[in-house]
């Protein structure tokens, strides 16, 4: 699926929206193009080249028999008294890569002569993407951060030529067709807003659609239906189940692929649970991309899409303060600040809260615009992106915004755009059990390697392009808006004076004559 984020990049450039909010959804929208087999080929031909996604238990059978524990770390007596991370089955980043490769090279079913025009278009697109001319000399893209830049570029070109998405009109606001554009769950809101307003990719004719979008907001579902202090999500889960069954009964579209050409975008922690049952067949763009094998509704590598958690403070100026200091002006080895949220943060603070080379803090004093926090990220070499109660964190996006190399401490977390980006080229992954070795790991990274990672974070093409183009477009839109308001105001004033003059002439007709 080395093509996904360009769809959202395109939307951003057209709409001047924060790029990262939409970066991963494109992977969901375009997953079909590279992985789809026409559903008529096989009753189990979902979007993973004719097979279901691999079970972690099948790929790594030892997961359920034992959990990963730290046998190699020798802790001091003082360390033994410090809190330790929970012991959970863990899928390493290398195992995630293996799992992704397995979904790509899975056996494929034999094409049928009865497939539809849309199926044939997908097969042709897949063939062109897989046979894309190999190149590493792109001037507008930075090849090292991509898994396969050639396939990525070709898929984007094909996407612009052919992709059509049908949006279900069913469902009432605020849960459906409504959005929140600020806060930690803003990614899903921005995508819903932009895709419903899009003219190029959205079609009113379901027969020509490659994908079907279920436009719901997991955040608004929670705000609307969750009963405070009930500690139960059952009614939210049942609501989504009822809505899905209604769509299946009312329309023929779902039956064509058993829902595998449908997709949704959901950023709330509870979204994996809310999209269980038959919605598990869909392409789910999730912020809470947790691939823990003990979670039945968890993230499916190769089918689902990891959506970046993006804390949007201002919907009108989401690009404020991006950028950071050069490597030579980053005196802090690594930085983290936050409430004691979840099981990892207390361990992090207990081990490294007093280290003078590192800034591992509880929540910082409030400053307007969160500037103190931002300044620390801009002057740190590495920024800790540790999980809270769920695996995802807005710190991953913040690190990229402020050119700080992300250090991801979140077992079983699938990083954003995993199918597209080569995360290991610009980020550090540390298992939760290795928090006691955090400083050793970071100091073992040579100056040359750090600068290389820094440059890859900084040169991340989508960010830099959008910083420039987005700012220009935002400025131009603001100018046009002001100019338009001025013209409307002048028109109204001219119209008012014209009416006054006409009335005056009518009243003084005898005096002034005809």
N, C-alpha and C positions, 0 to 999 in steps of 0.2 A: 504493500500500500504506500509506496514511496512517492506520494503525489499529493497527499491530503491537504497540507496546510495552505497551498496556494489558492484554493477556493476561498478560504476565509481571508487570506491576504488580499485577494482581489476585492472582496466585499469591503474590506477596510479602506483600501485606496479609493473606492468609489464613494464610501459613506463617511469617511473620516472617523472611524471608531477605533477603539483600542485594539491593536492587532492581536494581542495575546488572548483576548476574550473569545476570539473566533478561530484562532489558529488550529485547534484540534478538531473542531466540529467538521471541518472540511474532510477530514479523514473518514468520518462517518458518512458524509454525503457521497464521497467518491469511492468508498470501499468496494462497492459493487463493481466498478469499472475494472479493477485489477483482479479481484478474487471471484467474481460471479461466474457461476455456471448456470445457464438457463434452467429454470426449475423443472422443466419437462424432462430433462436428462435423467433425473433420479428423484425419487420421493424424498430422499435425504439431502438433496443438493441445495444446501443453504448458500451462504456467500463465501464459504471457505473452500473454494475449488472443488466442490462436490462432496465435502465431508463436514461433519461437525467439528468444532474446535476440540483439541486434545484435552483429555482430563489430566490434571496435574498428578492425580493418583496413579494413572497409567504410565505417565512419563517418568515420574519419580516415586516409585512404590514405597520407598522407605519413609515418606512423609508421615504416614499415619501410624507407623510402628514406633517412631521415636521423634523427639524434637531436637532441634539443634541447640547444643549447649556449648559454653565456652570451656574447653578443656586445656587450651594452650596458654591462657593468660594467667600469670602468677601475680596475684594481688597481695598487697601488704595487709597486715592486721587491720590498719585503719580503713583500707579499701573494702575489706570484708564486711564492715559495719555499714557501708553505704548502700543505699537502695540499689537493686539490680533490675534491669529490664525484665519484662515477662518472657517466659519461654514459650515460643509459638513455632509452629512449622514455618520455615522460611524458604522462599524462592529467591535465589541470588539473581543479580542482573545478568550474569552469564547464562544461567538456566532459563531466564526469560528470553534471551536471544535465541537459545536452542529451540524453545517452544515456538517462537515466531517462525523460525526456519521450518519446523515440522509442519506448520499450517500452510506454508507456502509451497512445499514440495510434496504435499499429500497426494495420493492417487486420485486421478480425475476420471469422471464417467465419460462414456462415449456420446458425442453429440447426436441429437435427434433431428430428423428432417422436418419435424413439426414445430420447431421453436418459432417464437414470434419475431416480429421485426425488431422489437426492443432487445430481445435475447441476442439476435444476430449482431446488433450494434455493440452490445457489451462484449461479445466474443471478439469482434474486430478490434475494439478498443484495447482489450486485454492483449491481443496478439501484437499490436503496435507498441504497447508499453513494454512488454517483455522483450521485444526485439529493437528497442530504442538504440540508436547509434551511441556508442560509448564516448563520453567526453568528460574531461575534467578542467576545461578551459573556459567555463562560463564567466562572463564579465560581470553579470548582475547577481550571481549566486556564489556562495562560498562553499566549495565542494566538501571540505573536511567535516562539516557538521551534518551532512546528509548520509544516509545509508547508501543511496544510489541516486546521484544527482541526474543522471541521464534519464532514468525512468521517471523520476520526479518531474523533470521539465517536460517530457513528452506527454505525460498524463495531464498536466495542466493545460497544454495546448488542446488536447482532445476534449477536456472538460469544457473549455470555452466554446468549442464547436458544437457539442451535442447534449450535454447534461440537461435533463429535465426532471423537476421535482414537483410532485403533486402534494398539496397541503390539505389535510382533512379540515373541513369547515365546521364539523361537529364540536360540541362542547361550549359551555358558557363561561364568560369571564366571572371571576378573576383567575380560575385555575387554567383555563384554556385561552389562547389568543391574547394573553396579557403578560406583562413583564415588569421586572424590577431592574433598573439600570445602574444601581449603585449598591455597594456593600460586597460581601464576600462571595455571594452567589450570582454575581452580575453576568457571568459568562453566558449562562443559559438565556438570560433576558435579552442581551444584545443580539444573540443569534436569532431568537424568535422574532424580534423586532425587524431585523434586516432581511431575513428570508421571506417574511410575509410581504415586505414592501418591494421585493426584487422582481424585476420584469424579465430579465434574461433567462434565469434558470427555472422560475416557477411556471408551471403550466396549469391551465384549467381543464385540460383533457387528460384524464387518467390513463387512457390507452397509449399515450406517448411517453408516460413517465418511467424513468429508470428507478426512481426512489419515491417513497411515500413518507411524509413527515407527520408525526403526531405532535401537535404544538401545545404541549403542556408545560407548566412551570412547577418543578418540585418544591421550590421555595413557597410559592403561593398556595400550593396544595397543603403544605404544612401550616401556613398562617391561617388558612380558611377552615380546615377540618380538624386539626389536632386539638384535643381537649387538654388544656393546661393541667399539669401535674398528674395526668392519667397514666403516664409511662406506658402507653399503648399506641401502636401505629396501625392496629388492625383495621380501623375504619378507613385509613388512607390507602392501605393495600387493597381492601375490598372495593373502594371507589375506582381505582385504576383497573382492577379486574373487570368490574361491571362495564366500564367505558370500552375496554378492549373487546369484550364479548359483543357489545352493541355494534362496534365497527365491523366485526367479523360477520355478524348476522345481517347487517344492513347493506354491506357492499361485497362485491366479489373479489376485490383486490388482494385481500389477505390470503385467500385460498390459493392464489397463483403460486406463491412461494412459501406458504405457511408462515408468512410474516417476515421472511428473511430479507426482503427488499424494503422493509420499513425501518425508520430510524427515529430516535428521539435524543434530546439533549437535556441533561439534568445534573445540577451541581450540588444539591443538598446532600448531607451525609446519609440521609435515609433513602436516597434515590435507588440504590441497588435493591433494597427490600421492596420498594414501591413498584419496581418494574420486574417483578418475579412472574412466575407462571408462564403464560403464553408470550408475554413481552420479552422473555429471555431469548426468544428466537430473533428478535430485532437487533439491529446495530445500535448499541447504547453508547452514547458519548457521555462519559461519567467523570466528574471531578474525583469522586471517591473510588479511585481505580485500585481496589484492593483484590489481589489475586490469591489471598490465603485459601488453601484448598479446603479448609474447614468451613468456609462460607459458601453455601450452596448457590446463593444469588450473586456471588462475586464476579469480578471482572474476567472476561474471557479473552486472553491474548490471541490476536489474529482475527477476532470478530468485533469486539468492542473497541472504542476509541477513548484514550485518556485525555480528558479535557482539563486545561490548566485552571486552577483556582486563582481568580484574579480579584483582588480587593480594589474596587473602583471607588475612590473617594469623591470624585466629581465627574458626573456624566458629561458636563460641558467642557471639561479640560482634563481628560484622562492621561495626557502625555506630560503633565507638569512634573518637573524635577528629574526627568530621566537623564541617564548619563552618570559618570563618576570620575574619580581621580585616576591618573595613570598608575601603573605598578609601583613606580618610584615614590609615590606619595600615598602609600597605603601602609601605615605603620602597625595596624592591628592585624595580628595573625588570623584570627577568626572572631566572628561576632554572632551573638544570639541574644534576644530579649523577648520575654513574654511571661504570661501567667503560668502557674504550675498546672498545666493542662494536659491530662493524660499521664501515662506511665513513663514516658521517655524524658520529659523535661526535668522532673526532679532528679533523675539520675545524672543528667547532663550538668545540672547546677551543683550537685553534690561533689562530683569529681573535678570540675573545672571552674567553679565559681570564684575561686580565690587565685587563679593563675593570672599573673600580671601581663603575660603576652597575649592573653585572650580576654575578650569581653563577653562573658557568659552571665547574663543578668536576669533578674526578674523584670516585671514590666517597668518601663522607664517612665519618669514623670511626664505628664501630658504637656505637650508644646503645640501651639497652633500649627496645623498642617502636618503634624507628626515629624517635624523637621529634625529633631534630635535623633530619632531612630533612623531616618533617611541618611543623615550625615554620617552615622556610624557605618551604614552599609556602603556608602560611597568611599570610605577610607579604610575598609577592611579587605584583606586579600581573599579570604574565604568567608562565606556566609552560611551558617548552619540552617538547614531546612529540615527540622525535626517534626515528626508526626505529633498530633495532639491525641484526641480521642479517636479520630479517624486518620487514615494514612496520608491524606492530601494536606497541603499547606500553601497559603498565598506567598510564602517566602521564596518559593522556587521562581515565580514570576518576578518578584521584587529583586531577587539577585540578578536576574538578567537585565532588568531595567537599570540597575545601578552598577553594572559591569563588575559584579562581585561573583567569583567562581562559586557555584552552589555546592554545598556538601550535604547530600541527602542521607538523612538518618531516619529511615522509615521502612521497616521490613515489609516485603510483599507489595510495595508501592510501585505501580507501573508509571514511569514518568511521562509527562505530556508528549503527545505526538511520537510515541515510542516506535511506531511502525515507519516513521519518516526520518527521525533525527538519530544521529549517532551520539547518544548522550555521554558515553564514556570518553568522548573526545574533548568535552568541555565541562564535565562535572565529576565530583568525587562521590562514590557510594560507600558508606560505612555501615555494616550491620549493627543493629542496636546493641548486641552483646559486646561489640568492640569499642564502646564509648570510653572505657578506661584507657584505650590506646589511641584516642583521637589525636592528641598532640603529636605523638610519634609518627602517625600516618601522614599528617600534614607537613611536618618538618622533613619527611623523607622525600617529598616532592621537590625536585631540583628547581633552581631559579629559572632555568631555561624551559622546563616543562610547565611551570606556573605561568610564565609569560605567554607561552603558546596557548594555554587554556584561556587565559585572560583575553587574548586577541580573538579567540573563537567565540567567546561570549560577546565581546564587543562588536565583532564583525557579523554577528548573526544577522543575515541579510534582511529578514523581515522587519526586525526591530529598527535598524538604521534607515531603511527605506521609508518605513511608516513614520518614523520620527520627523523626517524631512517633509515627505509628501503629505502626511497627515496634518502637520502644522500649517503647511501652505494652504491646504484645502480648508482647514478649519478657519484660518484667517480670511480666506476668500469668501467662504460662506458667511462669516460674520459681517464682512464688508457689504456683501450683496444684501444681507438681511437688513443692515442699517440703511443702505441706499434705497432698498425697496420701501422701507417704512417712511423714509423721507419723501419718496415720490408719492406714496399714498397720502401722506399728510399734506403735501403741496396740492395734490389733485383735489382733496376734500376742501382745502382752503379756497382754491380757485373756483370750485363748484359752488361753494357757499357765497362767494362774492358775486358770481354770475347771477345767482338767484336773487341776491339783494338788488343788483343793478336792474334786472328784469322787473322786479316788483316796483322799484322806484320809477321806472319808465311808464309802467302801467298806471301808477297813481298820478303821474304828471303828464299824461297823454295830451290833455287839452292845452296845457301850458306850453309844452314843447312841440306839439303837433305830431303828425304821423312820422 
